[in-house]
Amino acid sequence: MSAAPVEQPHGDRSLIAEANRIMDRLPGRRVEIIGGQILVTPSPDVAHSRALKKAARPFEAAGLDEDETEIHQAIGVWLPDGPEDYAIPDLCIVEADIDEHLVENNSYDPVVFRLVLEVTSSNWQADLRTKVTAYAQAKIPVYVIVDRKHQRLHVLTDPTPDKYTTHRIHAPGELVTLPDSIGAKVTLDVAEILKAGQTKRD
């Protein structure tokens, strides 16, 4: 099952009201508003969770969940490309004063986000296309994609109003050192993270 965009809501409900109604009716789904459209994504599988845990460990080991920064999963970032747009990245590195930057609907000003990371699922097109534009427009300095579909890791930096000007793709066997702007030296083992994200078959 893949992520499905939902067209304009019925009646006079706002997009956020419609998104919240969908979350109430479909517990466990991730509901976001990107580019003025509601995006509904199924619950992640266990391999997705394993990859996310494996990707998070180097950030924790580097001390990015201490005084100046925090590591969070599945919290909203308010997006500038629409009056009600927000996304919910799998993992993010944020400034420790994030509580002071709440905008609306449990989503926070993108100015406090140093990095967002997505692990692809059935909605891989959204992570590789739609969210690239959305996070660049939000000026989030670093976007990392664990691309389970194509067995690659993407690191996007240097956002402009509609894209990231630097997009590096890494294959298993590579060690990727992320930009210092996230607050510490973090190196990701591409093979280790991608292997964790593979679905185990009988």
C-alpha positions in Angstrom: 0.0 0.0 0.0 1.4 3.4 -0.9 1.0 6.9 0.3 -2.1 8.5 -1.3 -2.7 12.2 -1.8 -6.2 13.4 -0.8 -7.8 16.1 -2.8 -9.6 19.1 -1.3 -11.6 18.3 1.8 -15.4 18.0 1.7 -17.5 20.9 2.9 -16.0 23.8 4.7 -13.4 21.9 6.8 -9.9 23.3 6.6 -7.1 21.0 5.4 -5.8 20.6 9.0 -9.3 19.7 10.2 -9.6 17.1 7.4 -6.1 15.7 8.1 -7.0 15.3 11.8 -10.3 13.7 10.9 -8.4 11.2 8.8 -6.0 10.4 11.6 -8.9 9.8 13.9 -10.5 7.4 11.4 -7.2 5.6 10.4 -5.1 5.3 13.6 -1.5 4.5 12.9 -1.3 6.3 9.6 1.0 9.3 9.1 -1.0 12.2 7.8 0.8 15.2 6.4 -0.1 18.3 4.3 2.5 19.0 1.6 2.0 21.3 -1.4 -1.6 21.9 -0.3 -2.5 18.2 -0.5 -3.1 15.7 2.3 -0.7 12.8 2.1 -1.7 9.6 4.0 1.0 7.0 4.6 0.5 3.5 6.0 2.2 2.5 9.3 5.8 1.5 8.8 6.9 -2.1 8.8 9.4 -3.6 11.3 12.3 -3.4 8.8 11.6 0.4 8.5 11.8 0.6 12.3 15.1 -1.4 12.4 16.7 0.9 9.8 15.5 4.0 11.7 17.0 2.7 15.0 20.3 1.8 13.2 20.4 5.3 11.6 19.7 7.1 14.9 22.5 5.4 16.9 25.4 7.5 15.4 23.6 10.7 16.3 23.1 9.6 19.8 26.7 8.4 20.1 27.9 11.8 18.9 26.1 13.5 21.8 23.4 15.2 19.7 20.7 14.5 22.3 22.2 16.6 25.1 22.4 20.3 25.9 22.2 22.2 22.7 20.3 19.8 20.4 17.8 17.0 20.7 16.9 14.0 18.6 13.3 13.3 17.9 11.2 10.9 15.9 7.9 11.8 14.1 7.5 15.4 15.2 6.0 17.9 12.8 7.8 20.6 10.9 5.7 23.5 9.7 6.3 24.1 6.0 6.3 27.6 4.3 4.8 26.5 0.9 1.1 26.6 2.1 -1.0 28.1 4.8 -1.6 24.7 6.5 1.4 22.6 5.3 3.4 20.4 7.6 5.5 17.2 7.3 6.4 14.6 9.9 10.0 13.3 9.3 11.0 9.9 10.7 13.9 11.5 12.6 15.2 15.0 13.1 17.9 16.9 14.9 16.6 20.1 16.4 17.6 23.0 18.6 17.0 22.3 22.3 14.7 25.3 22.6 12.2 23.8 20.2 9.4 24.1 22.7 9.5 27.9 22.1 8.9 27.5 18.4 5.6 25.7 18.2 3.6 27.0 15.3 0.4 25.0 15.0 -1.0 21.4 15.0 2.0 20.0 17.0 4.4 21.3 14.3 7.4 23.5 14.8 9.1 26.3 13.0 11.7 24.9 10.5 14.3 27.3 11.8 15.1 25.0 14.7 15.6 21.9 12.5 19.3 21.1 11.7 18.6 17.8 9.9 15.7 15.6 8.9 15.9 12.0 7.9 13.4 9.7 6.2 13.5 6.0 5.8 11.5 5.0 2.7 8.6 2.7 2.7 5.9 2.2 0.1 5.8 6.0 -0.1 9.3 6.2 -1.5 8.3 8.7 -4.2 7.2 11.2 -1.7 10.5 11.0 0.2 12.6 11.3 -3.0 10.6 14.0 -4.7 7.8 15.8 -2.8 9.7 16.1 0.5 12.9 17.2 -1.2 11.2 20.3 -2.5 9.3 20.8 0.8 12.3 20.5 3.1 14.4 22.7 0.7 11.7 25.4 0.8 11.8 25.2 4.6 15.6 25.8 4.5 16.4 22.7 6.5 20.2 22.4 6.1 20.5 18.6 5.8 18.1 16.0 4.5 19.1 12.3 4.6 17.1 9.6 2.9 17.6 6.0 3.6 16.4 4.7 0.3 15.4 1.0 0.9 13.8 0.7 -2.5 17.0 1.4 -4.5 19.5 0.4 -1.7 21.2 3.8 -1.5 21.6 6.6 1.0 21.0 10.2 -0.1 22.5 13.3 1.6 21.1 16.6 0.4 22.5 19.9 1.6 22.6 23.6 0.6 18.9 24.3 0.2 17.6 27.0 -2.2 13.9 28.1 -2.5 12.9 25.0 -4.5 15.7 22.4 -4.3 18.9 21.3 -2.6 21.9 22.3 -4.7 24.1 19.4 -3.4 22.7 15.9 -3.7 25.1 13.0 -3.0 24.1 9.4 -3.4 26.0 6.7 -1.5 26.1 2.9 -2.0 26.6 0.1 0.5 30.3 -0.1 1.5 30.6 3.7 1.9 31.0 5.6 5.2 29.3 9.0 5.0 30.3 11.9 7.2 27.5 14.4 7.6 28.1 18.2 7.6 29.4 19.8 10.8 26.4 22.1 10.8 24.3 19.4 12.5 26.4 20.0 15.7 28.8 17.1 15.8 30.8 14.7 13.7 28.5 11.9 12.6 29.4 9.1 10.2 26.8 6.7 8.8 27.6 3.2 7.6 25.5 2.9 4.5 25.6 -1.0 4.3 24.7 -1.4 8.0 21.7 0.9 7.8 20.4 -0.5 4.5 20.9 -4.1 5.8 18.8 -3.3 8.9 16.0 -2.0 6.5 15.7 -5.2 4.5 12.6 -7.3 5.1 13.4 -10.7 6.4 11.9 -13.5 4.4 11.2 -17.1 5.5 
